Amino acid sequence: MSEAASQGIRRYCLTLDLKDDPALIERYKDYHRPGNVWPEVTQSIRDAGVLKMEIYLLGNRLCMVMEVDENFSFEAKAAADRDNARVREWEELMDRFQEKLPWGQSGEKWLLMETIFSL
């Protein structure tokens, strides 16, 4: 067991595509540059138990890596987001750039990836 796992820290990897439009992708990147994500959004992420979050981009494919504490749950985060008008506003704005993946259920954007190798 890794040291992080023994401390209750878990890591998740999620994926999502952006619309394949270079101008939209640049605007999306601008929204995510340091200091540009709305403070209410970053606070909601921290409040949910997310300790660290990184988003990577290749072409129009995004990969998000999250490290979370033992209290984090996707269901609780989703419920908190529904109750937060500013987070809902951010999500509606980001939806303009995002392309839902064909494997997701109705309404799903970011999809949890399966770990198939770990060293």
Backbone as ProteinMPNN parsed JSONL, in Angstrom:
{"seq_chain_A": "MSEAASQGIRRYCLTLDLKDDPALIERYKDYHRPGNVWPEVTQSIRDAGVLKMEIYLLGNRLCMVMEVDENFSFEAKAAADRDNARVREWEELMDRFQEKLPWGQSGEKWLLMETIFSL", "coords_chain_A": {"N_chain_A": [[0.853, -1.184, 0.0], [0.555, 2.212, -0.839], [2.059, 5.162, 0.607], [0.378, 7.403, 0.451], [-2.163, 6.204, 0.086], [-2.418, 4.901, 2.508], [-2.842, 7.028, 4.143], [-5.36, 7.8, 3.562], [-5.663, 9.213, 1.23], [-6.808, 9.437, -2.031], [-6.528, 8.863, -5.574], [-7.835, 10.026, -8.61], [-8.543, 9.759, -12.07], [-9.873, 11.506, -14.722], [-11.616, 12.04, -17.827], [-12.344, 14.083, -20.703], [-13.537, 15.566, -23.69], [-12.756, 18.499, -25.6], [-14.49, 20.765, -27.763], [-13.476, 20.488, -31.097], [-11.943, 22.901, -31.962], [-9.618, 25.231, -32.541], [-9.633, 27.971, -31.646], [-11.642, 27.989, -29.67], [-10.501, 26.148, -27.901], [-8.231, 27.552, -27.06], [-9.478, 29.667, -25.695], [-10.685, 28.207, -23.634], [-8.393, 27.267, -22.327], [-7.425, 29.749, -21.474], [-9.363, 30.452, -19.544], [-8.599, 28.69, -17.585], [-6.08, 29.381, -16.746], [-3.636, 30.332, -14.234], [-5.197, 32.071, -11.615], [-7.476, 32.719, -13.074], [-9.633, 30.988, -12.846], [-12.74, 31.07, -11.314], [-12.988, 32.219, -7.959], [-14.992, 31.136, -6.304], [-15.426, 28.714, -7.473], [-12.969, 27.337, -7.238], [-12.9, 27.253, -4.466], [-15.118, 25.64, -3.91], [-14.201, 23.242, -4.906], [-12.05, 22.683, -3.2], [-13.48, 22.57, -0.767], [-14.874, 20.225, -1.141], [-13.075, 18.272, -0.624], [-10.968, 17.894, -2.3], [-7.606, 17.697, -2.725], [-5.57, 18.156, -4.502], [-5.505, 19.12, -7.901], [-5.106, 18.621, -11.305], [-5.19, 19.489, -14.743], [-4.693, 18.176, -17.895], [-3.872, 18.593, -21.362], [-4.175, 17.365, -24.639], [-4.257, 17.838, -27.961], [-7.59, 17.921, -28.448], [-8.339, 16.547, -26.248], [-8.916, 16.204, -22.822], [-7.443, 15.504, -19.654], [-7.981, 14.947, -16.354], [-6.468, 14.923, -13.225], [-7.02, 14.057, -9.961], [-6.329, 14.386, -6.548], [-7.667, 13.288, -3.587], [-9.156, 13.656, -0.305], [-10.098, 11.465, 2.461], [-12.766, 12.036, 2.877], [-13.947, 12.768, 0.516], [-16.464, 12.52, -1.997], [-17.917, 11.712, -5.11], [-20.649, 11.958, -5.424], [-21.447, 13.65, -3.307], [-20.037, 15.941, -4.011], [-21.27, 16.589, -6.457], [-23.873, 17.139, -5.533], [-23.39, 19.367, -3.891], [-22.494, 21.131, -5.84], [-24.828, 21.502, -7.339], [-26.24, 23.072, -5.571], [-24.875, 25.436, -5.574], [-24.891, 28.44, -6.964], [-22.953, 29.935, -8.346], [-21.048, 28.018, -9.111], [-22.659, 26.465, -10.783], [-23.08, 28.37, -12.789], [-20.437, 28.632, -13.768], [-20.081, 26.01, -14.753], [-22.0, 25.96, -16.796], [-20.886, 27.878, -18.482], [-18.439, 26.583, -19.14], [-19.445, 24.431, -20.486], [-19.902, 25.303, -23.05], [-17.549, 24.884, -24.357], [-16.951, 22.235, -24.128], [-17.101, 18.82, -25.189], [-19.149, 16.181, -24.911], [-18.312, 12.829, -24.093], [-18.839, 9.779, -25.942], [-19.27, 7.547, -24.339], [-20.448, 8.263, -21.998], [-23.187, 8.65, -19.664], [-26.43, 10.209, -19.872], [-26.082, 13.629, -19.347], [-23.597, 13.391, -18.118], [-20.309, 14.647, -17.953], [-17.338, 14.903, -17.369], [-15.593, 11.886, -17.348], [-14.845, 9.064, -15.413], [-11.773, 7.44, -15.458], [-10.425, 4.15, -15.943], [-8.007, 2.576, -13.953], [-5.332, 0.892, -15.289], [-2.727, 0.24, -15.034], [-0.131, 0.514, -12.671], [2.754, 1.727, -11.1]], "CA_chain_A": [[0.0, 0.0, 0.0], [1.344, 3.435, -0.899], [1.933, 6.047, 1.772], [-0.808, 8.238, 0.26], [-3.357, 5.398, 0.32], [-2.524, 4.618, 3.936], [-3.298, 8.261, 4.787], [-6.716, 8.075, 3.104], [-5.651, 9.999, 0.004], [-7.083, 8.648, -3.233], [-6.275, 9.583, -6.827], [-8.754, 9.705, -9.691], [-8.236, 10.338, -13.373], [-11.098, 11.659, -15.499], [-11.348, 12.563, -19.158], [-13.398, 14.827, -21.398], [-13.04, 16.229, -24.897], [-13.196, 19.842, -25.95], [-14.869, 20.892, -29.165], [-12.241, 20.519, -31.876], [-11.862, 24.237, -32.543], [-8.447, 25.838, -31.894], [-9.963, 29.221, -30.955], [-12.356, 27.623, -28.437], [-9.543, 25.505, -27.0], [-7.419, 28.63, -26.464], [-10.315, 30.365, -24.708], [-10.814, 27.299, -22.496], [-7.116, 27.331, -21.622], [-7.359, 31.052, -20.796], [-10.187, 30.38, -18.339], [-7.95, 27.829, -16.596], [-4.759, 29.889, -16.362], [-3.594, 30.74, -12.821], [-5.93, 33.279, -11.248], [-8.657, 32.95, -13.906], [-10.778, 30.183, -12.391], [-13.463, 31.855, -10.326], [-12.659, 31.777, -6.596], [-16.07, 30.306, -5.756], [-15.261, 27.385, -8.06], [-11.827, 26.689, -6.584], [-13.278, 26.995, -3.074], [-16.016, 24.487, -3.887], [-13.359, 22.064, -5.141], [-11.351, 22.427, -1.928], [-14.473, 22.192, 0.244], [-15.31, 18.852, -1.41], [-12.041, 17.334, -0.209], [-9.937, 17.75, -3.332], [-6.339, 18.219, -2.224], [-4.775, 18.585, -5.656], [-6.17, 18.86, -9.172], [-4.386, 19.071, -12.496], [-5.834, 19.153, -16.006], [-3.743, 18.089, -18.999], [-4.512, 18.715, -22.663], [-3.497, 16.916, -25.852], [-5.245, 18.049, -29.015], [-8.807, 18.395, -27.784], [-8.63, 15.61, -25.153], [-8.51, 16.627, -21.489], [-7.261, 14.49, -18.626], [-7.937, 15.576, -15.036], [-5.985, 14.073, -12.147], [-7.429, 14.61, -8.677], [-6.012, 13.707, -5.295], [-8.751, 13.66, -2.684], [-9.052, 13.112, 1.048], [-10.982, 10.346, 2.776], [-14.155, 12.486, 2.929], [-14.438, 13.109, -0.82], [-17.329, 11.621, -2.771], [-18.426, 12.344, -6.327], [-22.066, 12.265, -5.213], [-21.538, 14.842, -2.451], [-19.549, 17.089, -4.802], [-22.331, 16.928, -7.411], [-24.97, 17.76, -4.782], [-22.939, 20.711, -3.493], [-22.46, 21.957, -7.05], [-26.209, 21.857, -7.689], [-26.696, 24.089, -4.627], [-23.997, 26.597, -5.656], [-25.239, 29.145, -8.2], [-21.738, 30.365, -9.062], [-20.479, 26.814, -9.738], [-23.548, 26.141, -11.913], [-22.794, 29.349, -13.832], [-19.15, 28.222, -14.349], [-20.292, 24.786, -15.524], [-22.71, 26.339, -18.018], [-19.899, 28.545, -19.321], [-17.491, 25.584, -19.638], [-20.175, 23.545, -21.388], [-19.768, 25.855, -24.406], [-16.278, 24.422, -24.909], [-16.772, 20.805, -23.892], [-17.786, 17.837, -26.019], [-19.37, 14.992, -24.092], [-17.809, 11.59, -24.677], [-19.951, 8.873, -26.281], [-19.442, 6.494, -23.334], [-21.113, 8.791, -20.813], [-24.636, 8.642, -19.525], [-27.033, 11.52, -20.083], [-25.687, 14.641, -18.377], [-22.22, 13.214, -17.651], [-19.282, 15.321, -18.735], [-16.071, 14.261, -17.036], [-15.773, 10.456, -17.111], [-13.806, 8.421, -14.622], [-10.973, 6.483, -16.22], [-10.037, 2.927, -15.236], [-6.578, 2.35, -13.786], [-4.954, -0.404, -15.828], [-1.333, -0.013, -14.69], [0.413, 1.376, -11.628], [4.116, 1.337, -10.719]], "C_chain_A": [[0.892, 1.238, 0.0], [1.12, 4.273, 0.353], [0.665, 6.894, 1.668], [-2.077, 7.447, 0.568], [-3.53, 5.105, 1.805], [-2.982, 5.843, 4.712], [-4.701, 8.65, 4.325], [-6.789, 8.908, 1.851], [-5.863, 9.059, -1.172], [-6.822, 9.516, -4.462], [-7.261, 9.075, -7.874], [-8.277, 10.398, -10.955], [-9.535, 10.347, -14.173], [-10.744, 12.249, -16.852], [-12.598, 13.206, -19.751], [-12.771, 15.407, -22.65], [-13.557, 17.654, -24.957], [-13.669, 19.807, -27.403], [-13.585, 21.134, -29.958], [-12.16, 21.813, -32.687], [-10.722, 24.958, -31.84], [-8.748, 27.13, -31.132], [-10.701, 28.93, -29.64], [-11.41, 26.986, -27.427], [-8.664, 26.556, -26.324], [-8.212, 29.401, -25.415], [-10.492, 29.512, -23.455], [-9.54, 27.323, -21.663], [-6.982, 28.651, -20.864], [-8.179, 31.039, -19.505], [-9.509, 29.6, -17.223], [-6.54, 28.268, -16.225], [-4.8, 30.331, -14.897], [-4.304, 32.079, -12.587], [-7.205, 33.514, -12.028], [-9.865, 32.106, -13.52], [-11.439, 30.95, -11.254], [-13.193, 31.321, -8.924], [-13.743, 30.905, -5.965], [-15.945, 28.857, -6.262], [-14.099, 26.665, -7.375], [-12.149, 26.382, -5.118], [-14.184, 25.777, -2.972], [-15.241, 23.184, -4.1], [-12.635, 21.689, -3.85], [-12.314, 21.933, -0.854], [-14.931, 20.746, 0.082], [-14.284, 17.815, -0.966], [-10.988, 17.071, -1.269], [-8.68, 18.45, -2.829], [-5.482, 18.784, -3.348], [-5.538, 18.213, -6.915], [-5.311, 19.432, -10.278], [-5.191, 18.646, -13.712], [-4.77, 19.232, -17.096], [-4.52, 18.11, -20.312], [-3.602, 18.159, -23.747], [-4.516, 16.991, -26.972], [-6.483, 18.655, -28.393], [-9.227, 17.469, -26.64], [-8.06, 16.144, -23.846], [-8.364, 15.408, -20.591], [-7.108, 15.233, -17.295], [-7.464, 14.546, -14.019], [-6.322, 14.779, -10.842], [-6.884, 13.742, -7.553], [-7.005, 14.221, -4.277], [-8.538, 13.038, -1.316], [-10.103, 12.036, 1.273], [-12.458, 10.742, 2.801], [-14.759, 12.768, 1.559], [-15.393, 12.048, -1.349], [-17.848, 12.397, -3.98], [-19.881, 12.767, -6.143], [-22.236, 13.529, -4.368], [-21.079, 16.082, -3.199], [-20.629, 17.533, -5.781], [-23.5, 17.619, -6.716], [-24.604, 19.179, -4.365], [-22.916, 21.646, -4.696], [-23.858, 22.396, -7.466], [-26.734, 22.981, -6.81], [-25.894, 25.386, -4.707], [-24.212, 27.299, -7.001], [-24.004, 29.535, -9.014], [-21.066, 29.175, -9.754], [-21.345, 26.408, -10.93], [-23.297, 27.089, -13.077], [-21.478, 29.002, -14.545], [-19.331, 26.994, -15.251], [-21.031, 25.067, -16.827], [-21.765, 27.032, -18.991], [-18.945, 27.521, -19.941], [-18.148, 24.636, -20.638], [-20.095, 24.023, -22.836], [-18.542, 25.299, -25.119], [-16.169, 22.908, -24.946], [-17.652, 19.957, -24.806], [-17.939, 16.567, -25.188], [-18.886, 13.748, -24.832], [-18.958, 10.609, -24.929], [-20.212, 7.795, -25.237], [-20.211, 6.962, -22.115], [-22.616, 8.619, -20.853], [-25.142, 10.059, -19.758], [-26.614, 12.477, -18.97], [-24.271, 14.508, -17.857], [-21.264, 13.957, -18.572], [-17.945, 14.636, -18.493], [-16.333, 12.797, -16.711], [-14.564, 9.884, -16.395], [-13.1, 7.369, -15.456], [-10.6, 5.306, -15.324], [-8.518, 2.854, -15.134], [-6.249, 0.964, -14.319], [-3.491, -0.737, -15.571], [-0.917, 0.981, -13.621], [1.782, 0.837, -11.236], [4.476, 2.021, -9.439]], "O_chain_A": [[1.867, 1.306, 0.748], [0.125, 4.113, 1.061], [-0.041, 7.087, 2.658], [-2.974, 7.958, 1.239], [-4.654, 5.064, 2.307], [-3.466, 5.709, 5.836], [-5.181, 9.73, 4.668], [-7.885, 9.284, 1.436], [-5.197, 8.031, -1.299], [-6.887, 10.743, -4.396], [-7.492, 7.873, -8.01], [-7.687, 11.477, -10.912], [-10.212, 9.325, -14.286], [-9.7, 12.882, -17.009], [-13.729, 12.916, -19.361], [-11.577, 15.709, -22.658], [-14.63, 17.977, -24.446], [-13.288, 18.922, -28.17], [-12.716, 21.896, -29.533], [-12.289, 21.818, -33.912], [-10.838, 25.272, -30.655], [-8.171, 27.358, -30.069], [-10.416, 29.553, -28.618], [-11.507, 27.255, -26.229], [-8.388, 26.45, -25.129], [-7.676, 29.749, -24.363], [-10.455, 30.031, -22.339], [-9.598, 27.391, -20.436], [-6.482, 28.673, -19.74], [-7.731, 31.56, -18.483], [-9.802, 29.817, -16.047], [-5.869, 27.58, -15.456], [-5.864, 30.666, -14.376], [-4.043, 33.071, -13.267], [-7.962, 34.424, -11.689], [-11.0, 32.468, -13.832], [-10.764, 31.423, -10.34], [-13.169, 30.108, -8.717], [-13.431, 30.021, -5.168], [-16.311, 27.909, -5.567], [-14.236, 25.508, -6.977], [-11.713, 25.359, -4.591], [-14.039, 24.97, -2.054], [-15.592, 22.148, -3.535], [-12.611, 20.522, -3.458], [-12.007, 20.994, -0.119], [-15.331, 20.11, 1.056], [-14.58, 16.62, -0.933], [-10.203, 16.13, -1.151], [-8.695, 19.647, -2.544], [-4.761, 19.764, -3.165], [-6.14, 17.143, -7.0], [-4.848, 20.571, -10.205], [-5.803, 17.578, -13.719], [-4.044, 20.22, -17.206], [-5.679, 17.698, -20.367], [-2.405, 18.444, -23.772], [-5.528, 16.29, -26.942], [-6.442, 19.769, -27.871], [-10.336, 17.587, -26.119], [-6.882, 16.492, -23.763], [-9.07, 14.412, -20.748], [-6.204, 16.054, -17.139], [-7.99, 13.434, -13.955], [-5.964, 15.939, -10.636], [-6.969, 12.515, -7.604], [-7.174, 15.429, -4.112], [-7.839, 12.034, -1.174], [-10.899, 11.735, 0.384], [-13.323, 9.868, 2.749], [-15.966, 12.985, 1.454], [-15.173, 10.849, -1.18], [-18.173, 13.581, -3.884], [-20.297, 13.811, -6.646], [-23.072, 14.378, -4.677], [-21.661, 17.155, -3.043], [-20.879, 18.73, -5.921], [-24.057, 18.579, -7.247], [-25.424, 20.091, -4.476], [-23.275, 22.818, -4.584], [-24.052, 23.533, -7.896], [-27.58, 23.762, -7.245], [-26.194, 26.34, -3.988], [-23.77, 26.813, -8.043], [-24.022, 29.466, -10.243], [-20.568, 29.315, -10.871], [-20.814, 26.044, -11.98], [-23.301, 26.662, -14.232], [-21.402, 29.064, -15.772], [-18.806, 26.944, -16.363], [-20.716, 24.469, -17.856], [-21.838, 26.798, -20.198], [-18.669, 27.583, -21.14], [-17.484, 24.104, -21.528], [-20.211, 23.213, -23.756], [-18.505, 25.251, -26.348], [-15.379, 22.359, -25.714], [-18.778, 20.323, -25.143], [-16.943, 15.952, -24.809], [-19.037, 13.638, -26.049], [-19.946, 10.616, -24.195], [-21.281, 7.184, -25.249], [-20.592, 6.145, -21.277], [-23.227, 8.465, -21.911], [-24.352, 11.001, -19.832], [-26.773, 12.169, -17.789], [-23.775, 15.429, -17.208], [-21.385, 13.907, -19.796], [-17.479, 13.868, -19.335], [-17.198, 12.491, -15.889], [-13.418, 10.183, -16.731], [-13.735, 6.518, -16.079], [-10.475, 5.448, -14.107], [-7.82, 3.05, -16.129], [-6.814, -0.029, -13.861], [-3.048, -1.851, -15.849], [-1.305, 2.148, -13.661], [1.952, -0.369, -11.061], [5.582, 1.837, -8.93]]}, "name": "protein", "num_of_chains": 1, "seq": "MSEAASQGIRRYCLTLDLKDDPALIERYKDYHRPGNVWPEVTQSIRDAGVLKMEIYLLGNRLCMVMEVDENFSFEAKAAADRDNARVREWEELMDRFQEKLPWGQSGEKWLLMETIFSL"}
